[in-house]
Amino acid sequence: MILSKPMLGLLDKEWRHSRGYLLATLLLLIYAPVIKTIFYLLWSETGLMQWGQELNYVLHLGIGIRHPSSYTGIMEWLPFTSSTLLGIIILGEEQRGSLQYLVSMPVSRRQIILAKFFPGAAAILLGMLINTLFLMGLTWLYPMSFNGIDVLNWALLAGSLCLACFTMALMVATFTTGILAAGAVVFLLGLLPGMLTSMIENIAARYFAVSQSVSIHIYTIGSYFDLHDYITRSERHITHVDHYANSVLTVITRTGHSSMVPDYLLESGLLLVGVLLFLALAVIIFERISLLTGGSLFVSSSARKIGMGILALCISYLLVFPRAETLLKFSTYLAILTGLGVK
């Protein structure tokens, strides 16, 4: 692909402006798999073997592996948190400075978003490549509990998830007022799939008396829209769902991971589809919203209405579901309260 001169200029400008954030993200991505492992290599072989148990647990996503006694969980949250923060900051910091000037230049807003996406994605892919090569080299030098295939599978899934987190955060940063607001919206979006899945399953179980298998399938399908669940797999191995009377609370019984080996290519493919979707939404939103004087990017009226609608729906559900014994009452009260909340 041949890049135009304006695009090359944008990429050069983006590197000079965001290289500190890109390098920081790269270091955070390789911290646990590489830097911490090197520390244990220099410290003692006993420490390396103990740390290797955590690496083995994470690389297998906890499937069929006993939870290590000294488990830190750092590899379960640090790569994805750092990728999310990069997506927020890489555009959020621009709002404080040269964004207003940038959009007045002979470049399209689509090019501006792509010029931010490509360096961020490159930093993430480079970090995962370093992790992969280092851990595979480690398996050749030391008798670790994992092998090269385990490393490749984890890197494929984790790398796709990091890209999805980064692109979702970049998309959110296009319609929020700053870094804190974007972080709050990203956090709520992370909770939203689980909330909606629970709502759908509770309604189906109470008003349509669906079977256990249907309830389990609802949670399983919902888990594929929850980015965090690709690593934790908390909704992929449910065996039973119980409900409290007149309550939104649900008790979920889970089994072990032994039979839940993931289809790494399928799940990574789904995440990459999500990356393309988030990127397309980022471009669409950024091309349509207005920029006020000073370069600040403000939430559009449509975004506010959508956000208020989702919040009103969730609050109305919590208020109505325990009290509405029939589907007609539930639907009527839910519609009324949601409408009042949006107004």
ROMARDREN-259922 format. One line per 5 residues: their letters; for each residue x, y, z of N, C-alpha, C. Coordinates in steps of 0.2 Angstrom, whole numbers, plus 5000, padded with zeros to 4 digits. Layout:
BEGIN
A	X/Y/Z/X/Y/Z/X/Y/Z; ...
END
This chain:
BEGIN
MILSK	5004/4994/5000/5000/5000/5000/5004/5006/5000; 5003/5011/4995/5007/5017/4995/5003/5022/4998; 5007/5025/5003/5003/5031/5007/5005/5037/5003; 4999/5042/5004/5000/5048/5001/5005/5053/5005; 5007/5058/5002/5011/5063/5006/5008/5066/5012
PMLGL	5001/5068/5012/4998/5070/5018/4998/5065/5023; 4997/5058/5021/4996/5053/5026/5003/5052/5029; 5008/5052/5025/5015/5051/5028/5017/5057/5033; 5015/5063/5031/5016/5068/5035/5012/5068/5042; 5006/5065/5042/5002/5064/5048/5006/5059/5052
LDKEW	5008/5053/5049/5011/5048/5053/5018/5050/5056; 5021/5054/5053/5027/5057/5055/5026/5062/5061; 5021/5066/5060/5019/5070/5066/5016/5066/5072; 5012/5061/5070/5010/5057/5076/5015/5054/5080; 5020/5051/5076/5026/5048/5080/5030/5053/5084
RHSRG	5031/5059/5082/5034/5064/5086/5030/5066/5092; 5023/5067/5091/5019/5069/5096/5018/5063/5101; 5017/5057/5099/5015/5052/5104/5020/5046/5105; 5026/5048/5103/5031/5042/5104/5032/5040/5111; 5031/5045/5116/5032/5044/5123/5027/5039/5125
YLLAT	5020/5040/5123/5015/5035/5125/5016/5029/5121; 5018/5029/5115/5019/5022/5112/5024/5018/5115; 5030/5021/5117/5035/5018/5120/5033/5015/5127; 5029/5019/5130/5027/5017/5137/5022/5011/5137; 5018/5011/5132/5014/5006/5130/5017/4999/5129
LLLLI	5022/5000/5124/5027/4994/5123/5030/4991/5129; 5033/4995/5133/5036/4993/5139/5031/4989/5144; 5025/4992/5144/5020/4989/5148/5018/4982/5146; 5017/4982/5139/5015/4976/5136/5020/4970/5137; 5027/4972/5137/5032/4967/5138/5034/4966/5145
YAPVI	5031/4970/5150/5034/4970/5156/5033/4963/5160; 5027/4960/5160/5027/4954/5163/5030/4948/5159; 5029/4947/5153/5032/4941/5150/5039/4942/5149; 5042/4948/5148/5049/4948/5146/5053/4951/5152; 5051/4957/5154/5056/4961/5159/5055/4957/5166
KTIFY	5049/4955/5168/5049/4952/5174/5052/4945/5174; 5052/4941/5168/5055/4935/5167/5063/4936/5168; 5065/4941/5164/5072/4942/5165/5075/4943/5172; 5071/4947/5176/5072/4948/5183/5073/4941/5186; 5068/4937/5185/5069/4930/5189/5075/4926/5186
LLWSE	5076/4927/5180/5082/4923/5177/5088/4926/5180; 5089/4932/5182/5095/4935/5185/5095/4933/5193; 5089/4932/5195/5088/4932/5203/5090/4925/5205; 5086/4920/5203/5087/4913/5205/5083/4908/5200; 5085/4902/5199/5081/4897/5195/5075/4895/5199
TGLMQ	5075/4895/5206/5069/4894/5209/5063/4899/5208; 5065/4905/5208/5061/4910/5207/5058/4910/5200; 5062/4908/5195/5060/4907/5188/5055/4902/5188; 5056/4896/5191/5051/4891/5191/5044/4893/5194; 5044/4897/5199/5038/4899/5202/5034/4904/5198
WGQEL	5038/4908/5195/5035/4913/5190/5033/4909/5184; 5036/4904/5182/5034/4900/5176/5027/4897/5177; 5026/4895/5184/5019/4892/5185/5013/4898/5183; 5015/4904/5185/5010/4909/5183/5010/4910/5175; 5016/4910/5172/5016/4910/5165/5012/4905/5162
NYVLH	5013/4899/5164/5009/4893/5162/5002/4894/5162; 5000/4896/5168/4992/4897/5170/4989/4902/5165; 4993/4907/5164/4990/4913/5159/4990/4910/5152; 4996/4907/5150/4996/4905/5143/4991/4900/5141; 4989/4896/5146/4983/4891/5145/4976/4894/5146
LGIGI	4976/4901/5148/4970/4904/5150/4967/4900/5156; 4971/4897/5160/4968/4894/5166/4965/4887/5165; 4965/4885/5158/4961/4879/5156/4965/4873/5158; 4962/4869/5163/4965/4863/5165/4971/4863/5169; 4972/4870/5172/4979/4871/5176/4977/4873/5183
RHPSS	4980/4871/5188/4979/4873/5194/4981/4880/5196; 4977/4884/5199/4978/4891/5200/4985/4891/5205; 4990/4895/5203/4996/4895/5207/4994/4898/5213; 4998/4896/5218/4997/4899/5225/4999/4906/5226; 5005/4908/5222/5007/4915/5222/5005/4918/5216
YTGIM	4999/4919/5214/4997/4922/5208/4996/4929/5208; 4999/4933/5204/4998/4940/5204/4993/4943/5199; 4992/4939/5193/4987/4941/5189/4989/4947/5184; 4995/4949/5184/4997/4955/5181/4997/4954/5173; 4997/4948/5171/4997/4947/5163/4990/4946/5161
EWLPF	4985/4946/5166/4978/4946/5164/4975/4953/5163; 4978/4958/5166/4976/4965/5165/4980/4970/5163; 4987/4969/5164/4991/4975/5162/4992/4976/5154; 4992/4971/5150/4993/4972/5143/4986/4975/5140; 4980/4973/5143/4974/4976/5140/4973/4983/5143
TSSTL	4974/4984/5149/4974/4991/5152/4978/4996/5148; 4984/4994/5147/4989/4999/5144/4986/5000/5137; 4984/4995/5133/4981/4996/5126/4975/5001/5126; 4971/5000/5131/4965/5004/5132/4967/5011/5133; 4972/5012/5138/4974/5019/5140/4977/5022/5134
LGIII	4981/5019/5130/4984/5021/5124/4979/5024/5119; 4973/5020/5118/4968/5022/5114/4965/5029/5116; 4964/5030/5123/4961/5036/5125/4966/5042/5125; 4972/5041/5127/4977/5046/5127/4979/5049/5120; 4980/5044/5115/4983/5046/5109/4978/5051/5105
LGEEQ	4972/5051/5107/4967/5056/5104/4966/5062/5109; 4965/5059/5115/4963/5064/5121/4968/5070/5122; 4975/5068/5121/4980/5073/5122/4980/5078/5116; 4978/5076/5111/4977/5080/5105/4972/5086/5106; 4967/5084/5109/4961/5089/5110/4964/5095/5114
RGSLQ	4969/5094/5118/4971/5100/5122/4976/5104/5118; 4978/5102/5112/4983/5106/5109/4981/5107/5102; 4984/5103/5097/4984/5105/5090/4978/5102/5086; 4973/5099/5089/4967/5096/5085/4964/5101/5081; 4962/5107/5084/4959/5112/5080/4963/5114/5073
YLVSM	4969/5115/5075/4974/5117/5069/4974/5111/5064; 4974/5105/5067/4975/5099/5062/4969/5098/5058; 4963/5099/5060/4957/5098/5056/4957/5103/5050; 4960/5109/5051/4960/5114/5046/4965/5113/5041; 4970/5108/5041/4975/5106/5036/4971/5102/5031
PVSRR	4975/5102/5025/4972/5098/5019/4972/5091/5020; 4970/5088/5025/4969/5081/5027/4962/5080/5029; 4960/5074/5028/4953/5072/5030/4953/5069/5037; 4947/5070/5040/4947/5067/5047/4948/5060/5047; 4946/5056/5042/4948/5049/5042/4955/5048/5042
QIILA	4959/5052/5038/4966/5051/5039/4969/5053/5045; 4966/5057/5049/4968/5059/5056/4967/5053/5060; 4961/5050/5060/4960/5044/5064/4965/5038/5062; 4966/5037/5056/4970/5031/5054/4977/5033/5056; 4979/5039/5056/4986/5041/5058/4987/5040/5065
KFFPG	4982/5039/5069/4983/5038/5076/4982/5030/5077; 4978/5027/5073/4977/5020/5074/4983/5016/5072; 4986/5017/5066/4992/5013/5064/4998/5013/5069; 5000/5019/5071/5006/5019/5076/5004/5015/5082; 4998/5016/5085/4996/5012/5091/4995/5005/5090
AAAIL	4992/5003/5084/4992/4996/5082/4999/4993/5081; 5003/4997/5078/5010/4994/5077/5014/4993/5084; 5013/4998/5089/5016/4997/5095/5014/4990/5099; 5007/4989/5098/5004/4983/5101/5007/4977/5098; 5007/4977/5091/5009/4971/5088/5017/4970/5089
LGMLI	5021/4975/5089/5028/4974/5091/5029/4971/5098; 5025/4974/5102/5025/4971/5109/5024/4964/5110; 5018/4962/5106/5016/4955/5106/5021/4950/5103; 5025/4953/5097/5030/4950/5094/5036/4948/5098; 5038/4954/5102/5043/4953/5107/5042/4948/5112
NTLFL	5036/4948/5115/5033/4943/5120/5034/4936/5117; 5031/4935/5111/5031/4928/5108/5038/4926/5107; 5043/4930/5104/5049/4927/5103/5053/4926/5109; 5052/4930/5114/5056/4929/5120/5053/4923/5124; 5047/4922/5124/5044/4916/5128/5046/4909/5124
MGLTW	5045/4910/5117/5047/4904/5114/5055/4902/5115; 5059/4907/5115/5066/4906/5116/5067/4903/5123; 5063/4905/5128/5063/4903/5135/5062/4895/5135; 5057/4893/5131/5055/4886/5131/5061/4882/5128; 5065/4885/5124/5071/4881/5121/5077/4881/5126
LYPMS	5077/4886/5131/5083/4886/5135/5081/4883/5142; 5075/4883/5144/5073/4880/5151/5067/4875/5150; 5067/4870/5155/5061/4865/5154/5055/4869/5157; 5052/4873/5154/5046/4876/5156/5040/4872/5155; 5034/4873/5158/5028/4869/5158/5024/4870/5152
FNGID	5026/4876/5148/5022/4877/5142/5027/4876/5136; 5024/4876/5130/5028/4875/5124/5027/4881/5119; 5030/4881/5113/5030/4886/5108/5023/4887/5106; 5019/4881/5105/5012/4882/5102/5008/4885/5107; 5009/4884/5114/5005/4888/5119/5006/4895/5119
VLNWA	5012/4897/5117/5014/4904/5117/5011/4907/5111; 5011/4904/5105/5008/4907/5099/5001/4907/5100; 4997/4902/5103/4990/4903/5104/4988/4909/5108; 4992/4910/5114/4991/4915/5118/4992/4922/5115; 4998/4922/5111/4999/4929/5108/4994/4931/5103
LLAGS	4991/4926/5099/4986/4927/5094/4980/4930/5098; 4978/4927/5103/4972/4929/5106/4973/4935/5110; 4978/4936/5114/4980/4942/5118/4981/4948/5113; 4985/4947/5108/4986/4952/5104/4980/4955/5100; 4975/4950/5098/4969/4953/5095/4965/4956/5100
LCLAC	4965/4954/5107/4961/4957/5112/4964/4964/5113; 4971/4965/5114/4974/4971/5115/4972/4976/5109; 4972/4974/5103/4970/4978/5097/4963/4980/5098; 4958/4976/5100/4951/4977/5101/4950/4983/5107; 4954/4982/5112/4953/4987/5118/4956/4993/5115
FTMAL	4961/4994/5112/4964/5000/5109/4959/5003/5105; 4957/5000/5100/4952/5003/5095/4946/5005/5098; 4943/5001/5103/4937/5003/5106/4938/5010/5110; 4944/5010/5113/4945/5016/5117/4946/5022/5112; 4950/5021/5107/4950/5026/5102/4944/5029/5099
MVATF	4939/5024/5098/4932/5026/5096/4929/5030/5101; 4929/5028/5107/4926/5032/5113/4929/5039/5113; 4936/5040/5112/4939/5046/5113/4937/5051/5108; 4933/5049/5102/4931/5053/5097/4925/5057/5099; 4921/5055/5104/4915/5058/5106/4915/5060/5113
TTGIL	4920/5060/5117/4920/5062/5124/4925/5068/5125; 4924/5071/5131/4927/5078/5132/4934/5077/5134; 4936/5072/5137/4943/5071/5139/4945/5064/5141; 4951/5064/5144/4953/5057/5146/4949/5054/5151; 4947/5057/5157/4943/5054/5162/4936/5052/5160
AAGAV	4933/5056/5156/4927/5055/5153/4927/5049/5148; 4932/5048/5144/4933/5043/5140/4934/5036/5144; 4938/5037/5149/4940/5031/5153/4933/5028/5156; 4929/5033/5159/4923/5031/5162/4918/5027/5157; 4918/5030/5151/4914/5027/5146/4916/5020/5144
VFLLG	4923/5020/5143/4926/5013/5141/4924/5008/5147; 4925/5010/5153/4923/5006/5159/4916/5003/5158; 4911/5008/5157/4904/5006/5156/4903/5002/5150; 4906/5003/5145/4905/4999/5139/4908/4992/5141; 4913/4991/5145/4915/4985/5147/4910/4981/5151
LLPGM	4906/4984/5155/4901/4981/5159/4895/4980/5155; 4893/4984/5150/4887/4984/5146/4885/4977/5144; 4890/4973/5140/4887/4966/5138/4885/4962/5143; 4888/4962/5149/4886/4957/5154/4880/4959/5157; 4878/4966/5158/4872/4969/5160/4866/4967/5156
LTSMI	4867/4968/5149/4862/4966/5144/4861/4959/5144; 4866/4955/5144/4865/4947/5144/4861/4945/5150; 4863/4948/5156/4859/4946/5162/4852/4948/5161; 4850/4954/5159/4844/4956/5158/4840/4952/5153; 4843/4950/5147/4839/4946/5143/4838/4939/5145
ENIAA	4843/4936/5149/4842/4929/5152/4836/4929/5157; 4836/4934/5162/4831/4935/5167/4824/4936/5164; 4824/4940/5159/4817/4941/5156/4815/4934/5153; 4819/4931/5149/4818/4925/5146/4816/4919/5151; 4819/4919/5156/4818/4914/5161/4811/4915/5165
RYFAV	4810/4921/5166/4804/4923/5170/4798/4923/5166; 4798/4926/5161/4792/4927/5157/4791/4922/5151; 4796/4918/5149/4795/4913/5144/4797/4906/5146; 4799/4906/5153/4801/4899/5156/4805/4895/5151; 4811/4898/5149/4815/4895/5145/4819/4890/5149
SQSVS	4822/4885/5145/4825/4879/5149/4832/4881/5151; 4835/4877/5155/4842/4878/5157/4847/4879/5151; 4846/4875/5147/4851/4875/5141/4850/4882/5137; 4844/4884/5137/4844/4891/5133/4847/4896/5137; 4846/4896/5144/4849/4901/5148/4857/4901/5148
IHIYT	4859/4895/5148/4867/4894/5147/4869/4897/5141; 4865/4895/5135/4867/4898/5129/4867/4905/5128; 4862/4908/5132/4862/4916/5132/4868/4919/5135; 4870/4916/5140/4876/4918/5144/4882/4917/5139; 4883/4911/5136/4888/4910/5132/4889/4914/5126
IGSYF	4883/4915/5123/4883/4920/5117/4885/4927/5119; 4882/4929/5125/4884/4936/5127/4891/4937/5129; 4895/4931/5131/4902/4932/5133/4906/4934/5127; 4904/4932/5121/4908/4934/5115/4908/4942/5113; 4903/4945/5117/4903/4952/5116/4906/4956/5122
DLHDY	4909/4952/5126/4913/4955/5132/4920/4954/5131; 4924/4959/5130/4931/4958/5129/4935/4955/5134; 4933/4957/5140/4937/4954/5146/4936/4946/5146; 4930/4944/5144/4929/4937/5145/4933/4932/5140; 4936/4935/5135/4940/4932/5131/4947/4929/5135
ITRSE	4948/4932/5140/4954/4930/5144/4952/4926/5150; 4947/4929/5154/4944/4926/5160/4940/4920/5159; 4936/4920/5153/4932/4914/5151/4927/4913/5157; 4924/4918/5160/4920/4917/5166/4913/4915/5164; 4911/4916/5158/4904/4914/5155/4905/4908/5150
RHITH	4910/4905/5149/4911/4900/5144/4910/4893/5147; 4909/4892/5153/4909/4885/5156/4904/4885/5162; 4898/4888/5160/4892/4887/5165/4888/4881/5164; 4887/4878/5170/4883/4872/5170/4876/4873/5173; 4874/4878/5177/4868/4879/5179/4866/4886/5181
VDHYA	4860/4888/5180/4858/4895/5182/4852/4895/5186; 4853/4898/5192/4847/4899/5197/4845/4906/5198; 4839/4907/5199/4836/4914/5200/4832/4914/5207; 4834/4920/5210/4830/4922/5216/4823/4925/5214; 4818/4923/5218/4811/4926/5217/4811/4933/5218
NSVLT	4808/4936/5213/4807/4944/5213/4814/4947/5214; 4819/4945/5210/4825/4948/5211/4829/4948/5204; 4833/4953/5203/4837/4953/5197/4844/4949/5198; 4845/4946/5204/4851/4943/5205/4850/4936/5202; 4856/4933/5200/4856/4926/5197/4862/4923/5200
VITRT	4861/4916/5201/4867/4912/5204/4869/4908/5198; 4875/4908/5196/4878/4905/5191/4883/4899/5193; 4882/4893/5192/4886/4888/5194/4891/4886/5188; 4897/4886/5189/4902/4885/5184/4906/4878/5185; 4909/4875/5180/4913/4869/5181/4920/4871/5179
GHSSM	4924/4866/5179/4931/4867/5178/4932/4869/5171; 4938/4870/5169/4940/4873/5162/4942/4867/5158; 4942/4861/5160/4946/4855/5157/4943/4854/5150; 4937/4855/5148/4934/4854/5142/4933/4860/5138; 4935/4866/5140/4934/4872/5137/4940/4875/5133
VPDYL	4944/4871/5130/4949/4873/5126/4947/4878/5120; 4949/4884/5119/4946/4888/5115/4948/4887/5107; 4944/4889/5103/4946/4889/5096/4949/4896/5095; 4956/4896/5095/4960/4902/5095/4959/4906/5089; 4959/4903/5083/4958/4906/5077/4951/4909/5076
LESGL	4946/4906/5078/4939/4909/5078/4938/4915/5083; 4941/4914/5089/4940/4919/5094/4944/4925/5092; 4950/4924/5089/4954/4930/5087/4951/4933/5081; 4948/4929/5077/4945/4932/5071/4939/4936/5073; 4935/4934/5078/4930/4938/5080/4932/4945/5083
LLVGV	4938/4945/5087/4941/4951/5090/4943/4955/5084; 4946/4953/5079/4948/4957/5073/4943/4960/5069; 4937/4956/5069/4931/4960/5066/4929/4965/5071; 4929/4964/5077/4927/4970/5082/4932/4976/5081; 4939/4975/5079/4943/4980/5078/4941/4984/5072
LLFLA	4939/4981/5067/4937/4984/5061/4931/4988/5062; 4926/4985/5066/4920/4989/5068/4921/4995/5072; 4925/4994/5077/4927/5000/5081/4930/5005/5077; 4935/5003/5072/4938/5008/5068/4934/5012/5064; 4929/5008/5061/4924/5011/5056/4920/5016/5060
LAVII	4918/5014/5066/4914/5019/5070/4917/5025/5072; 4924/5024/5074/4928/5030/5075/4928/5035/5070; 4929/5032/5064/4930/5037/5058/4923/5040/5056; 4917/5036/5057/4911/5039/5056/4909/5044/5061; 4910/5043/5067/4909/5048/5072/4913/5054/5071
FERIS	4919/5053/5070/4924/5059/5070/4923/5063/5064; 4920/5060/5059/4918/5064/5053/4912/5068/5053; 4908/5067/5058/4901/5070/5059/4901/5075/5065; 4905/5074/5070/4904/5078/5076/4907/5085/5074; 4905/5090/5079/4908/5097/5078/4914/5098/5083
LLTGG	4918/5102/5081/4924/5104/5085/4923/5111/5087; 4923/5113/5093/4922/5120/5096/4929/5123/5096; 4929/5130/5097/4935/5133/5097/4940/5131/5103; 4946/5130/5101/4951/5128/5106/4953/5121/5105; 4950/5118/5100/4951/5111/5099/4948/5105/5103
SLFVS	4944/5107/5107/4941/5102/5112/4935/5099/5108; 4935/5092/5109/4930/5088/5106/4924/5086/5111; 4918/5088/5109/4913/5087/5114/4908/5082/5112; 4905/5079/5117/4900/5074/5116/4894/5077/5111; 4892/5074/5106/4887/5076/5102/4880/5074/5105
SSARK	4875/5078/5103/4868/5076/5106/4866/5069/5105; 4868/5066/5099/4866/5059/5098/4869/5055/5103; 4875/5056/5104/4879/5052/5109/4876/5052/5116; 4874/5058/5118/4871/5059/5124/4864/5056/5125; 4860/5056/5119/4854/5053/5119/4855/5045/5120
IGMGI	4860/5042/5116/4861/5035/5116/4863/5033/5123; 4868/5037/5126/4870/5035/5133/4865/5036/5138; 4861/5041/5138/4855/5042/5143/4850/5036/5142; 4849/5034/5135/4844/5029/5134/4846/5022/5137; 4853/5021/5136/4855/5014/5139/4855/5015/5147
LALCI	4857/5020/5150/4857/5021/5157/4850/5021/5160; 4845/5024/5156/4838/5024/5158/4835/5017/5158; 4837/5013/5153/4835/5007/5152/4837/5002/5158; 4843/5003/5159/4846/4998/5165/4843/5000/5171; 4842/5007/5173/4839/5008/5179/4832/5006/5180
SYLLV	4828/5007/5174/4821/5005/5174/4820/4998/5175; 4825/4994/5172/4825/4987/5173/4826/4985/5180; 4830/4988/5183/4831/4986/5190/4825/4988/5195; 4822/4993/5193/4816/4995/5197/4810/4991/5195; 4809/4990/5189/4803/4986/5186/4803/4979/5187
FPRAE	4808/4976/5185/4808/4968/5185/4806/4965/5192; 4808/4967/5198/4806/4963/5204/4799/4964/5205; 4795/4969/5202/4788/4971/5204/4783/4969/5199; 4786/4967/5193/4781/4966/5187/4780/4958/5186; 4774/4956/5188/4774/4949/5188/4772/4946/5181
TLLKF	4769/4950/5176/4768/4948/5170/4772/4952/5165; 4772/4949/5159/4776/4952/5153/4773/4959/5151; 4767/4959/5151/4763/4965/5149/4765/4971/5154; 4764/4970/5160/4766/4975/5165/4773/4977/5165; 4778/4972/5164/4785/4974/5163/4786/4978/5157
STYLA	4784/4976/5152/4785/4980/5146/4782/4987/5146; 4776/4988/5149/4773/4994/5149/4777/4999/5154; 4778/4996/5160/4782/5000/5165/4789/5002/5163; 4792/4997/5159/4799/4998/5157/4799/5004/5152; 4794/5003/5147/4794/5008/5142/4793/5015/5145
ILTGL	4788/5016/5150/4787/5022/5153/4793/5025/5156; 4796/5021/5161/4801/5024/5164/4807/5025/5160; 4809/5021/5155/4814/5023/5150/4813/5029/5147; 4807/5030/5144/4805/5036/5141/4806/5042/5145; 4804/5042/5151/4805/5048/5156/4812/5049/5157
GVK	4816/5044/5158/4823/5044/5159/4827/5048/5153; 4825/5046/5147/4828/5049/5141/4826/5057/5141; 4820/5058/5143/4818/5065/5142/4822/5070/5148
END
